[in-house]
Amino acid sequence: MDSVDKIIWVLPVLAILDIASTFYVVSLGYPLAYYERGFFASIFLSAGLVYLYVYAAIYLVIMIGMTYVLWYIKNRKLRRFEMADKVIFIALVGVVCFFYVRLTMAFITNFFLPYILQRNIDLLWINTVVALSALFTLAYYLWHDVTEWIRSYDNK
């Protein structure tokens, strides 16, 4: 299992942290429609299904299913030596990084929301700092495996 697989399988854990932090925000009485930053939260909130999101069953099934699909595509469908598959691999890594950053932002923002509001800090700055730190961490952690995968060629 390479580092891309590990990041793929961390996504459900981040989804659980997002749910736990959402329960925390709700228990403090903050309105979800204003502060929630999770990826699927806006979809559920706009449809009026906030309780389905908060109680998490559908959300976790979606995240675990998406994680399995990403892992399956990477490990079962892509061939390292095909140029088109290398492009698909880069797109897959981009999708994984996007979800990782969004879930990390949702968890951190929800968890520290009382302190952010108490100190009157702009949520945009918090989200920017969290997103940049998550991106730099991902770049550092994934760089070797991604470049190795891209540079591989067939020795026929």
C-alpha positions in Angstrom: 0.0 0.0 0.0 1.6 3.2 -1.1 1.0 6.7 0.3 -1.8 7.5 -2.2 -3.7 4.4 -1.0 -3.2 5.6 2.6 -4.6 9.0 1.9 -7.6 7.5 0.1 -8.4 5.3 3.1 -8.0 8.3 5.5 -11.0 10.0 3.9 -13.6 8.0 5.8 -11.8 8.8 9.1 -11.9 12.5 8.2 -15.6 12.1 7.5 -16.1 10.6 10.9 -14.2 13.6 12.4 -16.4 15.9 10.4 -19.5 14.3 11.8 -18.2 14.4 15.3 -17.3 18.1 15.0 -20.7 18.8 13.5 -22.4 17.2 16.5 -20.2 19.4 18.7 -21.2 22.6 16.8 -24.9 21.6 17.0 -24.6 20.8 20.7 -23.3 24.4 21.3 -26.4 25.8 19.5 -24.7 27.2 16.4 -26.8 27.1 13.2 -25.4 24.7 10.6 -26.8 26.6 7.7 -24.4 29.5 8.4 -21.2 27.8 9.6 -21.1 24.3 8.1 -18.3 23.9 5.7 -18.4 20.1 4.9 -18.5 18.9 1.4 -21.9 17.2 1.3 -23.4 19.5 4.0 -24.4 22.2 1.5 -26.2 19.6 -0.6 -28.1 18.2 2.4 -28.8 21.6 3.8 -30.2 23.0 0.6 -32.4 20.0 0.3 -33.7 20.5 3.8 -32.2 17.2 5.0 -30.0 18.5 7.7 -30.9 15.7 10.1 -29.9 13.0 7.6 -26.5 14.7 7.3 -26.0 15.2 11.0 -27.0 11.7 11.9 -24.4 10.6 9.4 -25.6 7.2 8.0 -26.0 8.4 4.4 -22.9 10.6 4.6 -20.7 7.8 5.8 -22.0 5.4 3.1 -21.3 7.9 0.4 -17.8 8.6 1.7 -16.9 4.9 2.1 -18.3 4.1 -1.3 -16.4 7.0 -2.9 -13.2 5.8 -1.1 -13.6 2.3 -2.4 -14.3 3.5 -6.0 -11.1 5.7 -5.9 -9.1 2.8 -4.5 -10.5 0.4 -7.0 -9.8 2.7 -10.0 -6.2 3.3 -8.8 -5.3 -0.3 -8.0 -7.4 -2.4 -10.4 -8.0 -0.3 -13.5 -5.0 1.9 -14.0 -1.8 0.6 -15.7 1.4 2.4 -14.8 2.9 2.2 -18.3 0.0 3.8 -20.2 0.1 7.5 -20.8 -3.7 8.0 -20.7 -3.7 6.1 -17.3 -1.0 8.4 -16.0 -3.3 11.4 -16.7 -6.2 9.7 -15.0 -4.0 8.9 -12.1 -3.0 12.6 -11.7 -6.8 13.5 -11.9 -7.5 10.8 -9.2 -4.8 12.2 -6.9 -6.3 15.7 -7.4 -9.8 14.4 -6.4 -8.3 12.7 -3.4 -6.5 15.8 -2.4 -9.6 18.0 -2.9 -11.7 15.8 -0.6 -8.9 15.6 2.0 -8.5 19.4 2.1 -12.3 20.0 2.2 -12.8 17.4 5.0 -9.9 18.8 7.0 -11.2 22.3 6.7 -14.7 21.2 7.8 -13.3 19.4 10.8 -11.0 22.1 12.0 -13.5 24.9 11.4 -16.3 23.0 13.2 -14.1 22.0 16.1 -12.6 25.5 16.7 -15.8 27.5 15.8 -16.5 28.8 19.3 -13.0 30.1 19.6 -13.0 31.6 16.1 -16.3 33.4 16.8 -15.2 34.5 20.3 -12.1 36.1 19.0 -13.9 37.5 15.9 -11.5 35.8 13.4 -12.5 35.7 9.8 -13.4 32.1 8.7 -11.8 32.8 5.3 -8.4 33.2 7.0 -8.8 30.0 9.0 -9.9 28.1 6.0 -7.0 29.4 3.9 -4.4 28.5 6.5 -5.9 25.0 7.0 -6.2 24.4 3.3 -2.6 25.6 2.6 -1.2 23.5 5.4 -3.1 20.4 4.3 -2.0 20.9 0.7 1.7 21.3 1.7 1.4 18.2 3.9 -0.1 16.2 1.0 2.5 17.4 -1.4 5.3 16.4 0.9 3.7 13.1 1.7 2.6 12.1 -1.8 5.5 13.6 -3.9 7.7 10.5 -4.0 5.0 7.9 -4.9 3.2 10.1 -7.4 6.5 11.0 -9.3 7.5 7.3 -9.2 4.2 6.3 -10.6 4.4 9.0 -13.4 8.0 8.2 -14.3 7.5 4.5 -14.6 7.9 3.1 -18.1 7.7 -0.3 -19.7 11.0 -2.1 -20.3 10.0 -4.2 -23.3 
